[in-house]
Each structure stands twice: as structure tokens, then as C-alpha cells.
Amino acid sequence: MYDEFVAPVAAWALESDDAQIFSRAGCAETLTHNNADGTSIPWLAESWTRVSPTVWKFTLRKDVKFQDGTAMDAQAVAGALNHLLQAKVPARSFNPKSVSAVQAVDAGTVEITTPAPDVLLPLRTASPNTAILSPKAYQGAQLNIQGTCTGPFKVVKEVPGQSLQVVRNDGYWGGKPALAGAEVRFVAAGPTRVTQVRTGEADIAAVVPAVSVAALQGDSNVKLEKIQSPRTAVMLLNNSRAPFNNPAVRKAVQRALDISAIAKSIYHDVATPATGPFAPNDPWAAQGSQPIAPSLDEAKSMLAQAGVKPGSLSFTLVAYTDRPEFADLAAVIQDQLSKIGVKVKIKTGSNAAVQPDLLAGNFEAALFSRGYLIDAADPLSYLRSDWSCKGGFNIAHYCDSQTDALIDKAAATEDADARHQIEGQIAQKVQDDAAGVFLVHESLVTAVRSRVQGFKPDPRNFFVLTKELSVR
């Protein structure tokens, strides 16, 4: 059994983050797959070529069948991707702003057209949002996930909000999966997932909270798989409204926080102090980036320069409960900022409950755990969605013309090394502007029982149940 840390909240709509759960369950597959180094490799497409600046042709893998027995041909692939493009709430990675047309050229070839040259398209088609399902999946009022995938496992039963039952897809194009089947249970509480893997009730527990790592260390029956994750915890500041529409106030808050102490006390050294949005060993990190050293005196001076009277500044910090460490993190931030006379009120709620207000800009500050390679194995999509003036996920409401120009420049740069250098400049600009307070670079920790074989941690946490997975 596998304990998944989130439950589907959008009836498996592929434009939502439910697609990631579908991918981890070993059912949904995409045209391409991304390596850790940001390169694309074949998956349901065996090859692709750029035939003009805005047109890409994908040659499909032959003899792949959906689990309902129908052929995965170009018509089905185009239908699936066009369905995604028609979603009321667009997917971040594949939407009408990034893709203008998808059409079948012949039975084995799909053509994808972009409004402007897009060097990242083969990376976008590896996002779980672009999963290819059979036409049967789209015939009802909501997505039909049973028997409509191409992956090594097929869904045979769902208990809404609680679990999925999957069994081996004996006709899988990639070869017979080793595991006969599995139960995927949705267990939001991190301590519960940890307890279940310790007792053997679960074989794999996903996303072990930092606060629970110590409880599993030394258990000979459980192995902790720890891998650096392209994910950063950040305190987003609403740049569009007081008090954080004043850059000096943002920088004062940034300078007052001791993120090294936060990494040690809250994350128990399974995270590192943030140097900006990206980890310092990423190829797209700002050159020579270092964590910002705290200085209460300088923070107080910045507030004075901003015209803020001592003890007069207060704000509400939203901390969603899906991340168990956020409660303690919010309390530490509250304590640290009190030392410069800033009062912090903490507001909690589930991510699903608080996100509408965050997206609407009805907040002052919020804790967020944000993956920067979720949409593509290159951070450009993240930079555009989160930090451009018209970004679809720009919760901070940060808007800077120089940053937008750098994002456009990176998007037009085909050479990966040159593009990464520009992305590093953007990261440094966002850090310098204190658009948000980047706190820690997170690690992904998965607890795996010793009887499990073939588990390979994925930095972006897209894959858990694979054809190689087995139990002794």
C-alpha cells in the first residue's frame, strides 16, 4: 500500500494538480519524459522535431493501446490535448497562451503549434497535466479514470477522497509490471502516514514531514529516501497592497528573519537556507548566491527609512495546514519579527480553503511551498507564472518591467546554458526586490519499507508506482 499525501480535489481534472496524483499512481503517461538535467526523452512519443519556429511534430510510439483496448493514435492524442486547452481554468504548463493548436497530421503524427517560438515545448509535454487518455475518458460529466490510461497500472476502484485501487496492466507497452497491484490511500496527516509505514500498514509513505523524520531514523524496517527537491518554502508578500507595496518594508522583513535558524529548528536540517527562489547548485541559480544574513539593526533602520514608527506595523500571515511544519514556522516568524517591533497575526486553513483569497489578492502575507519545476524541467514557466506582471500564479502580485523583459529574453534564448544564465539574473532580481522572503530549499523525504524493491525517488515527485516496483 502507498500513502499519498493529498487527495484529488478537482474530480481528476487534468488541468489541476490532481494530474500529479494520477501520474504517481502509475496510470497516466505523457508524450515526453524529463530527465533530472532538464532534457527531454521519449515516452509516448518516440521522437519530435521542430519544423518551424512555432511548429513541432511528434511521432507517436507504435502499437501503444489504452487500457480499454483502443489504439493510442494521433486523433486520440490531439483530442486529449485539445480537451486540456479548452479547460475553464487553464493548466499552467499547457494552455491557450502557450499552445495555439494541436492537430493530427496522420495516424502516427501530431503537430503542436505555439503562438510564439517556444523552446520549452518538449518539456511542457512531460507535465502530468498533458497526460494522454483515451476518448472514453471525456465522454461523461467528469473525467473517467478507469481503464483510460496507457500506464503500467490501471484504476479499478475509487473511494472518493479516500483511496484508489490499481492493478497491473498486463498489456503495458513498456513490459509487464512487476507488481500485481496496489492501494493508494489519501492520508493528509503526515504523522499518520509515518505511523502507518512504521507499523507496516503502508509500504510507502510520501512526503514525510520534516518534523517526523527523527521518528523514523534508526528503524531497520524503514528506509528514508531523501533527495533535493526543486521546491522552496517562501513567505509571499502581497506587493500590491500595504504594507508590502513599500519595497523598504519588504526588505526590512527579509533582513529580520534568521533563515539558518529556521532551517535547523523547523526543518531539522532536511532543508537548507534559501539563497533565492532556486537552490545554489541549480544550473539556473544566481551566480554566487548566498542566504541573506539577518541583521535586526539594519531591519529597524529600513523601517525607519520607510517612515514606519516603531511598533506600528502589523500584518496577518496565512499558513495553510497541509504542510504540518507551517504552524511552527509561522510561530517562529512571528517571534523573530517581534524583535523589530512588527506584530504578526497568524491565520490558518487548508490550502484549498485559503488559495482563492490568495489568488484574488485578499491577503497580506502567506507561507507557501512552491515547486519551480512542476510545469517543465526548466524554471522559465515558473518565473513567468509566479513573477511576471500577468503571470497566472502571481500570488505575490509582483510586477516589474525589467523582470518581465528578462523573462521574455530567456524565453527567446534557445541555448540552454545561456537561458539558465538569464534565469539566474531573474532570480537575483526577485531576491533583491524582496518580492517574497525565500526561506528554505526543501528536500523530498519518502519512507519506504525494506521489503519494497525498485523504488526510485523522483525530485519532482511525479512517479511512485512504476513498472519496476515490487515487494519481497
Backbone torsions as a table, in degrees:
resi	resn	phi	psi	omega
1	MET	NA	146.5	-178.0
2	TYR	-121.8	124.6	177.5
3	ASP	-90.9	110.2	176.1
4	GLU	-85.9	144.5	-172.5
5	PHE	-89.3	-12.0	176.3
6	VAL	-134.0	153.9	174.9
7	ALA	-104.1	154.0	176.6
8	PRO	-63.2	138.7	-178.5
9	VAL	-121.4	-3.2	-175.7
10	ALA	-127.4	32.8	178.5
11	ALA	54.1	36.0	176.8
12	TRP	67.4	17.8	177.1
13	ALA	-57.1	125.3	-173.3
14	LEU	-68.7	-20.3	177.1
15	GLU	-73.3	-11.0	-178.3
16	SER	-98.7	178.5	177.9
17	ASP	-73.6	-5.9	172.6
18	ASP	-57.9	-27.7	-179.4
19	ALA	-59.7	-33.5	179.6
20	GLN	-67.3	-37.8	176.6
21	ILE	-63.6	-41.8	-179.6
22	PHE	-61.1	-37.9	178.0
23	SER	-69.7	-44.3	-179.6
24	ARG	-63.8	-27.5	179.7
25	ALA	-75.9	-3.0	175.1
26	GLY	80.1	19.5	-177.2
27	CYS	-104.0	-55.4	-172.3
28	ALA	-83.7	140.8	178.6
29	GLU	-134.2	161.3	-174.5
30	THR	-124.5	173.4	-178.2
31	LEU	-65.0	-39.7	-177.4
32	THR	-126.2	171.3	177.3
33	HIS	-135.4	143.8	-178.2
34	ASN	-105.4	131.0	171.1
35	ASN	-76.2	165.7	-179.7
36	ALA	-62.6	-24.8	-178.2
37	ASP	-85.2	4.6	176.7
38	GLY	88.2	11.8	176.5
39	THR	-98.4	154.2	-179.4
40	SER	-98.1	142.1	175.8
41	ILE	-130.5	158.8	-177.1
42	PRO	-63.5	148.2	169.9
43	TRP	-138.8	-97.9	175.3
44	LEU	-76.1	-21.6	170.1
45	ALA	-98.0	133.7	-179.2
46	GLU	-87.2	-18.9	177.6
47	SER	-165.5	166.8	177.0
48	TRP	-155.4	156.9	179.8
49	THR	-147.7	149.4	177.8
50	ARG	-95.3	110.4	-173.4
51	VAL	-92.1	-14.5	173.8
52	SER	-158.3	170.9	-177.9
53	PRO	-54.4	-27.4	-176.6
54	THR	-120.6	9.0	-177.4
55	VAL	-127.4	130.1	177.1
56	TRP	-121.5	138.9	174.2
57	LYS	-113.5	130.5	179.9
58	PHE	-111.8	124.0	175.7
59	THR	-93.1	121.8	-173.7
60	LEU	-79.5	150.4	174.7
61	ARG	-65.5	137.2	-177.2
62	LYS	-80.8	151.6	172.3
63	ASP	64.0	26.0	172.5
64	VAL	-89.9	132.2	178.0
65	LYS	-118.9	145.7	170.1
66	PHE	-69.1	162.4	-176.7
67	GLN	-68.1	-13.3	174.3
68	ASP	-88.2	4.7	175.1
69	GLY	94.0	-8.8	179.7
70	THR	-81.8	156.6	-175.9
71	ALA	-78.1	141.3	171.7
72	MET	-86.8	89.6	-180.0
73	ASP	-109.4	179.2	-175.0
74	ALA	-62.4	-34.8	179.6
75	GLN	-63.0	-42.6	179.7
76	ALA	-67.6	-40.9	-179.9
77	VAL	-65.0	-46.2	178.3
78	ALA	-62.2	-38.7	178.5
79	GLY	-63.0	-42.4	179.8
80	ALA	-64.5	-45.5	-177.5
81	LEU	-71.5	-34.3	176.5
82	ASN	-69.2	-34.2	174.6
83	HIS	-60.5	-40.3	177.6
84	LEU	-63.7	-41.4	-179.6
85	LEU	-65.6	-23.3	-177.9
86	GLN	-91.2	3.4	-177.9
87	ALA	-61.8	141.7	179.4
88	LYS	-63.5	-39.8	175.3
89	VAL	-108.0	105.6	-171.2
90	PRO	-64.1	148.6	171.6
91	ALA	-70.7	145.7	-179.0
92	ARG	-65.5	-35.1	-171.4
93	SER	-88.1	-24.9	-170.4
94	PHE	-146.9	96.4	-174.3
95	ASN	-147.1	172.6	-176.0
96	PRO	-60.7	-20.4	176.1
97	LYS	-75.0	-26.4	-178.4
98	SER	-105.5	-19.7	-178.8
99	VAL	-135.5	124.9	-177.9
100	SER	-98.1	-23.0	-179.0
101	ALA	-161.5	146.2	171.2
102	VAL	-133.9	127.0	-180.0
103	GLN	-146.2	152.0	175.6
104	ALA	-81.4	126.1	177.7
105	VAL	-85.8	-47.1	172.8
106	ASP	-150.8	-171.1	-173.1
107	ALA	-60.7	-28.2	-174.7
108	GLY	-115.8	10.2	-175.4
109	THR	-134.4	132.2	177.3
110	VAL	-118.6	136.6	178.9
111	GLU	-110.9	128.9	178.5
112	ILE	-118.2	126.1	-178.3
113	THR	-111.9	137.6	179.0
114	THR	-112.1	150.6	-179.3
115	PRO	-63.6	-30.7	179.0
116	ALA	-139.6	161.8	178.0
117	PRO	-53.6	132.0	-176.2
118	ASP	-137.8	100.6	-177.8
119	VAL	-71.4	-13.3	-176.2
120	LEU	-93.2	1.4	-173.9
121	LEU	-54.0	-46.9	179.0
122	PRO	-61.4	-23.5	174.5
123	LEU	-77.2	-35.3	178.7
124	ARG	-64.4	-35.5	-177.1
125	THR	-77.7	6.9	171.2
126	ALA	-101.3	-5.6	178.4
127	SER	-66.7	138.0	176.5
128	PRO	-54.7	-24.2	177.2
129	ASN	-60.0	-27.1	-176.5
130	THR	-94.2	22.6	178.6
131	ALA	-55.6	139.9	-178.6
132	ILE	-97.9	115.0	178.0
133	LEU	-115.6	161.2	-178.2
134	SER	-71.8	158.7	179.2
135	PRO	-53.9	-29.4	179.7
136	LYS	-58.8	-28.5	-175.5
137	ALA	-63.9	-25.5	-171.1
138	TYR	-105.1	11.3	-173.3
139	GLN	-84.1	-18.8	-177.9
140	GLY	-100.9	-172.4	180.0
141	ALA	-68.8	-28.2	174.9
142	GLN	-135.4	167.7	-173.5
143	LEU	-61.3	133.5	175.5
144	ASN	-94.4	113.2	-175.0
145	ILE	-97.8	-2.5	-175.8
146	GLN	-92.7	113.2	176.2
147	GLY	77.0	17.6	-175.6
148	THR	-112.6	4.1	-178.6
149	CYS	-93.2	-177.8	172.5
150	THR	-117.4	-3.5	-168.4
151	GLY	-76.7	-179.1	-176.6
152	PRO	-69.9	-16.9	179.6
153	PHE	-129.6	145.1	178.9
154	LYS	-121.3	143.2	-179.0
155	VAL	-77.7	129.4	178.1
156	VAL	-117.3	-15.3	179.9
157	LYS	-157.6	141.3	174.1
158	GLU	-131.3	132.1	167.8
159	VAL	-106.3	103.3	-171.0
160	PRO	-50.1	128.2	178.1
161	GLY	77.4	-4.0	-176.1
162	GLN	-121.3	-48.0	-173.3
163	SER	-162.9	164.1	169.9
164	LEU	-127.0	140.8	171.7
165	GLN	-108.5	124.5	178.9
166	VAL	-122.9	149.1	176.8
167	VAL	-128.2	162.7	-178.7
168	ARG	-62.1	136.6	173.2
169	ASN	-92.0	96.2	-175.2
170	ASP	-64.4	-21.4	178.9
171	GLY	-96.2	20.6	-176.2
172	TYR	-61.2	132.1	-176.2
173	TRP	-63.1	-24.2	-177.7
174	GLY	-89.4	4.2	-178.2
175	GLY	111.1	158.6	-175.3
176	LYS	-66.1	124.3	176.8
177	PRO	-64.5	148.5	-177.3
178	ALA	-75.6	-31.8	-174.4
179	LEU	-91.0	136.5	-178.5
180	ALA	-72.3	-29.6	-179.0
181	GLY	171.8	179.6	-178.6
182	ALA	-161.9	160.2	170.0
183	GLU	-110.3	127.9	175.8
184	VAL	-103.2	116.5	-179.1
185	ARG	-109.4	139.2	-179.0
186	PHE	-93.4	107.0	-175.2
187	VAL	-125.0	99.6	-174.4
188	ALA	-70.4	-35.0	-175.0
189	ALA	-75.4	116.5	180.0
190	GLY	-57.5	-46.6	179.3
191	PRO	-59.9	-32.5	177.9
192	THR	-68.1	-42.8	177.2
193	ARG	-59.9	-41.0	-179.5
194	VAL	-65.2	-44.3	179.3
195	THR	-61.4	-42.1	-177.0
196	GLN	-67.5	-34.4	178.5
197	VAL	-76.5	-29.1	177.0
198	ARG	-68.4	-39.1	-177.4
199	THR	-83.6	-11.2	-178.3
200	GLY	91.9	1.2	177.5
201	GLU	-66.8	-28.5	174.6
202	ALA	-124.1	147.2	177.0
203	ASP	-93.2	-29.3	179.7
204	ILE	-134.6	129.9	175.0
205	ALA	-118.6	117.0	-175.9
206	ALA	-82.3	151.3	171.5
207	VAL	48.0	66.6	176.6
208	VAL	-68.0	124.3	179.7
209	PRO	-62.7	147.6	180.0
210	ALA	-56.2	-35.4	-177.3
211	VAL	-69.9	-13.8	-177.3
212	SER	-104.9	-3.2	-176.6
213	VAL	-60.8	-43.3	-177.0
214	ALA	-59.5	-32.5	-177.8
215	ALA	-67.4	-21.1	-177.7
216	LEU	-101.9	-15.3	-179.3
217	GLN	-68.0	134.5	-179.6
218	GLY	90.9	-5.6	177.2
219	ASP	-83.2	112.4	-175.4
220	SER	-68.5	-16.2	-178.7
221	ASN	-90.5	-5.7	-175.8
222	VAL	-130.1	132.1	175.2
223	LYS	-108.1	133.4	176.6
224	LEU	-94.4	115.7	177.5
225	GLU	-94.4	108.0	-177.8
226	LYS	-112.1	131.1	-179.6
227	ILE	-144.9	142.2	177.2
228	GLN	-62.2	131.6	-178.0
229	SER	-106.3	141.4	174.3
230	PRO	-76.1	66.0	-172.7
231	ARG	-146.8	134.7	-177.7
232	THR	-128.7	132.6	172.5
233	ALA	-82.9	133.2	-174.1
234	VAL	-140.1	145.2	168.1
235	MET	-96.2	104.2	-179.8
236	LEU	-75.0	133.1	178.5
237	LEU	-111.6	131.8	-177.7
238	ASN	-75.4	99.2	-176.3
239	ASN	-67.8	-10.6	-173.0
240	SER	-95.5	-5.7	-177.5
241	ARG	-143.8	158.0	179.8
242	ALA	-62.8	145.3	4.4
243	PRO	-90.2	-2.9	-168.8
244	PHE	-92.8	8.2	168.5
245	ASN	-77.8	-4.7	175.4
246	ASN	-98.6	111.6	-177.4
247	PRO	-57.3	-34.1	-178.9
248	ALA	-64.7	-35.9	177.9
249	VAL	-68.0	-42.0	178.0
250	ARG	-60.2	-44.5	-177.5
251	LYS	-68.5	-32.2	177.0
252	ALA	-64.8	-45.1	177.9
253	VAL	-62.8	-43.5	178.3
254	GLN	-57.9	-43.1	-175.5
255	ARG	-76.4	-22.5	-177.5
256	ALA	-79.1	-23.0	-174.0
257	LEU	-83.9	135.6	177.3
258	ASP	-97.8	89.3	-174.0
259	ILE	-74.1	-22.8	174.8
260	SER	-66.2	-41.4	176.9
261	ALA	-65.5	-37.7	178.3
262	ILE	-63.2	-44.9	180.0
263	ALA	-59.7	-38.0	-176.3
264	LYS	-79.4	-45.1	-172.6
265	SER	-82.9	-37.4	-176.7
266	ILE	-92.1	-39.9	-174.9
267	TYR	-101.5	0.8	173.1
268	HIS	50.4	41.0	175.3
269	ASP	64.4	18.4	169.1
270	VAL	-98.1	14.0	172.9
271	ALA	-142.8	159.9	-179.5
272	THR	-121.1	150.6	179.8
273	PRO	-57.6	136.2	-174.5
274	ALA	-74.8	143.3	175.8
275	THR	-107.4	10.4	-173.3
276	GLY	139.6	-160.1	-179.3
277	PRO	-68.9	-24.5	-174.7
278	PHE	-116.2	148.1	176.1
279	ALA	-65.2	146.1	-172.1
280	PRO	-64.7	-20.8	178.7
281	ASN	-92.1	3.3	174.1
282	ASP	-70.9	145.2	179.0
283	PRO	-66.4	-15.5	-178.9
284	TRP	-107.0	11.8	177.0
285	ALA	-75.3	154.5	175.6
286	ALA	-63.8	135.5	-177.9
287	GLN	-62.3	130.3	177.6
288	GLY	69.7	18.4	-177.4
289	SER	-66.2	140.3	-179.3
290	GLN	-134.6	153.3	173.9
291	PRO	-61.1	146.4	178.1
292	ILE	-75.8	123.2	-179.5
293	ALA	-74.9	137.1	-179.0
294	PRO	-73.5	146.1	174.7
295	SER	-151.3	105.1	-179.0
296	LEU	-65.6	-37.3	-179.7
297	ASP	-62.8	-44.9	179.8
298	GLU	-68.1	-36.4	177.9
299	ALA	-62.6	-43.1	178.1
300	LYS	-63.9	-39.1	179.3
301	SER	-64.0	-40.0	178.2
302	MET	-63.0	-40.4	178.0
303	LEU	-64.4	-39.8	179.1
304	ALA	-63.3	-42.6	179.3
305	GLN	-64.8	-27.9	178.9
306	ALA	-81.9	-1.8	179.7
307	GLY	81.0	19.2	-179.8
308	VAL	-90.9	121.4	179.1
309	LYS	-73.9	143.2	-179.8
310	PRO	-53.6	130.1	177.1
311	GLY	80.4	1.2	-176.0
312	SER	-93.3	-14.7	-174.6
313	LEU	-91.1	131.2	175.0
314	SER	-145.2	152.7	175.6
315	PHE	-156.0	164.5	178.4
316	THR	-102.3	131.6	179.8
317	LEU	-108.4	119.9	178.2
318	VAL	-86.7	129.5	178.1
319	ALA	-130.2	109.6	-177.3
320	TYR	-78.4	145.7	-169.0
321	THR	-81.6	-9.3	179.6
322	ASP	-62.9	-26.4	176.5
323	ARG	-102.6	103.2	-172.6
324	PRO	-60.3	-26.3	-179.4
325	GLU	-73.7	-15.6	-175.3
326	PHE	-67.1	-28.6	178.6
327	ALA	-62.8	-48.8	178.0
328	ASP	-68.1	-37.4	180.0
329	LEU	-62.2	-44.0	178.9
330	ALA	-61.7	-40.3	-180.0
331	ALA	-65.4	-38.9	178.6
332	VAL	-66.4	-43.3	177.1
333	ILE	-60.6	-43.4	177.9
334	GLN	-56.9	-44.7	-179.2
335	ASP	-68.2	-45.3	-177.3
336	GLN	-64.6	-39.6	-178.6
337	LEU	-74.5	-23.2	176.5
338	SER	-62.6	-23.3	-178.3
339	LYS	-73.5	-12.8	172.7
340	ILE	-112.8	16.7	175.9
341	GLY	81.3	16.1	179.2
342	VAL	-97.6	127.2	-179.8
343	LYS	-96.1	130.3	-178.3
344	VAL	-120.3	125.0	172.9
345	LYS	-101.2	134.6	-175.6
346	ILE	-102.3	131.4	177.1
347	LYS	-121.7	128.9	-177.3
348	THR	-116.6	162.2	178.0
349	GLY	170.8	165.4	178.0
350	SER	-67.8	158.9	178.3
351	ASN	-58.1	-43.7	-179.7
352	ALA	-62.4	-33.1	-178.0
353	ALA	-76.8	-37.0	-174.1
354	VAL	-91.3	-21.1	-172.4
355	GLN	-63.1	-37.1	177.4
356	PRO	-56.4	-42.7	177.8
357	ASP	-66.5	-36.8	179.6
358	LEU	-64.6	-45.8	-178.6
359	LEU	-65.9	-30.8	179.8
360	ALA	-82.6	-7.3	-179.7
361	GLY	83.0	15.7	-178.8
362	ASN	-91.2	63.2	179.7
363	PHE	-164.2	168.6	176.3
364	GLU	-108.2	-47.7	177.6
365	ALA	-148.1	150.3	-177.6
366	ALA	-150.8	140.2	173.2
367	LEU	-82.3	139.7	-177.0
368	PHE	-146.8	141.4	171.1
369	SER	-109.0	113.3	-169.1
370	ARG	-123.7	122.3	173.5
371	GLY	-82.3	132.9	-176.6
372	TYR	-102.3	6.0	174.0
373	LEU	-126.0	22.5	-178.9
374	ILE	-68.5	-40.9	-174.9
375	ASP	-81.9	-30.8	179.3
376	ALA	-163.9	157.7	-178.6
377	ALA	-81.0	43.8	175.8
378	ASP	-157.1	136.1	-172.1
379	PRO	-76.9	1.7	-176.8
380	LEU	-59.6	-41.4	179.6
381	SER	-61.9	-42.1	177.7
382	TYR	-62.8	-44.8	-179.4
383	LEU	-61.7	-40.5	-179.5
384	ARG	-70.9	-42.3	-175.8
385	SER	-73.0	-34.9	-173.1
386	ASP	-98.2	-26.2	-168.8
387	TRP	-129.9	10.4	173.0
388	SER	-100.0	157.6	-174.5
389	CYS	-55.7	-39.5	-177.9
390	LYS	-107.2	22.8	-178.7
391	GLY	-62.2	137.9	-177.2
392	GLY	-70.3	-15.4	179.6
393	PHE	-128.8	33.3	-178.0
394	ASN	-82.4	71.8	-176.3
395	ILE	-64.5	-32.8	-179.4
396	ALA	-72.5	-11.5	-176.9
397	HIS	53.0	40.9	176.8
398	TYR	-84.5	132.1	-179.6
399	CYS	-142.9	116.2	-178.4
400	ASP	-143.0	124.8	-175.2
401	SER	-63.7	-36.0	179.5
402	GLN	-66.4	-40.5	177.7
403	THR	-64.0	-44.0	178.5
404	ASP	-60.7	-40.2	179.6
405	ALA	-64.8	-38.8	178.0
406	LEU	-67.0	-38.1	177.7
407	ILE	-63.4	-43.8	177.8
408	ASP	-63.2	-38.3	178.6
409	LYS	-64.7	-42.8	178.4
410	ALA	-63.3	-39.3	-178.8
411	ALA	-64.6	-26.3	-179.0
412	ALA	-93.9	2.3	-176.6
413	THR	-99.1	111.4	-176.1
414	GLU	-77.4	-36.7	-179.7
415	ASP	-67.3	122.5	-173.4
416	ALA	-62.2	-43.4	-178.3
417	ASP	-62.8	-43.1	178.9
418	ALA	-66.1	-38.1	178.7
419	ARG	-65.7	-42.2	-179.9
420	HIS	-62.8	-34.0	178.6
421	GLN	-64.3	-40.5	177.9
422	ILE	-67.7	-39.7	178.1
423	GLU	-61.4	-35.3	175.2
424	GLY	-64.4	-37.2	177.0
425	GLN	-64.8	-38.6	178.1
426	ILE	-65.2	-43.3	179.3
427	ALA	-59.0	-41.9	-179.8
428	GLN	-67.3	-37.2	-179.9
429	LYS	-65.6	-43.9	179.3
430	VAL	-64.2	-39.4	177.7
431	GLN	-66.1	-45.6	-178.8
432	ASP	-63.6	-34.1	179.8
433	ASP	-80.9	-3.9	-176.1
434	ALA	49.7	43.0	177.8
435	ALA	-59.6	-30.1	172.3
436	GLY	-152.5	165.2	177.2
437	VAL	-101.7	104.5	-179.8
438	PHE	-77.0	126.3	-168.2
439	LEU	-101.8	-62.3	-178.9
440	VAL	-144.2	150.6	169.1
441	HIS	-91.4	123.0	-171.0
442	GLU	-88.1	156.8	169.8
443	SER	-107.5	150.6	174.0
444	LEU	-96.7	119.6	-179.0
445	VAL	-116.2	123.5	177.7
446	THR	-120.0	133.4	177.6
447	ALA	-96.8	126.9	-174.4
448	VAL	-129.5	127.1	176.1
449	ARG	-64.8	150.0	-174.3
450	SER	-65.1	-21.2	-179.3
451	ARG	-76.9	-11.0	-179.1
452	VAL	-80.9	130.9	179.1
453	GLN	-119.2	148.0	172.8
454	GLY	82.0	10.1	177.6
455	PHE	-79.8	132.0	178.8
456	LYS	-128.0	115.3	-178.7
457	PRO	-64.6	139.2	-179.3
458	ASP	-110.7	122.9	-175.7
459	PRO	-54.2	-35.2	-178.4
460	ARG	-92.3	-0.7	177.0
461	ASN	58.2	46.0	176.1
462	PHE	-97.2	-18.7	-171.7
463	PHE	-132.4	128.4	173.7
464	VAL	-129.6	-61.9	179.3
465	LEU	-84.3	104.4	-179.9
466	THR	-118.5	170.4	-177.3
467	LYS	-68.9	-19.2	-179.9
468	GLU	-83.0	-16.7	-175.6
469	LEU	-68.1	137.2	177.0
470	SER	-152.6	170.8	175.8
471	VAL	-129.3	146.7	179.5
472	ARG	-86.9	NA	NA
